[in-house]
Amino acid sequence: MNPETVVTALCGLAILVGVAGTVIPVLPGSILIGLSLLAWALWGGAGTTGWVVFGVGLVFVLAGMAASAVLTGRKLKQHSIPSRSVMVGIVFGVVGVFIIPVVGLFVGFAAGLLLSELQRTRVVSTAVASSWAALKATGLGMIVEFGLACLAASTWVIGLWVASAA
């Protein structure tokens, strides 16, 4: 097994983890995909194809990260949800990972968000409505970033096919 094959296999695995990381926040996401594409361009032995794949894939990665941040931020601002509530949700999500295996992150995030909004608004129906809006905004951002991460991964697969055919 030559070094290029090892690099290609490791990059493929890292890209797969990166795509999963756009949906599972505990794993590294889009940044790992970008670094993997760069590593493949440098050491994967694909030559010019590797650099084209890196460039195109990086555009998808950066677009996904930016779109996720902008869409989520805009929706949160639209519903007047403060960053503090989101941060409390993140802290509860991290704690939830250790309390409830597999789904603890999502349950903890939702619970923390709801509790923070309940403390802020003092009205259950308002807290539920704003928490639901924040969850939808976060989900929308994740879906967009996931889709663009999949496009970056597909670019790598196509580049791999082109490089192996050459």
Secondary structure, DSSP 8 states (H G I E B T S, - for coil): --HHHHHHHHHHHHHHHHHHHTTSTTS--HHHHHHHHHHHHHHSS-THHHHHHHHHHHHHHHHHHHHHHHHHHHHHHHTT--HHHHHHHHHHHHHHHHHSTTTHHHHHHHHHHHHHHHHHH--HHHHHHHHHHHHHHHHHHHHHHHHHHHHHHHHHHHHHHHHHH-
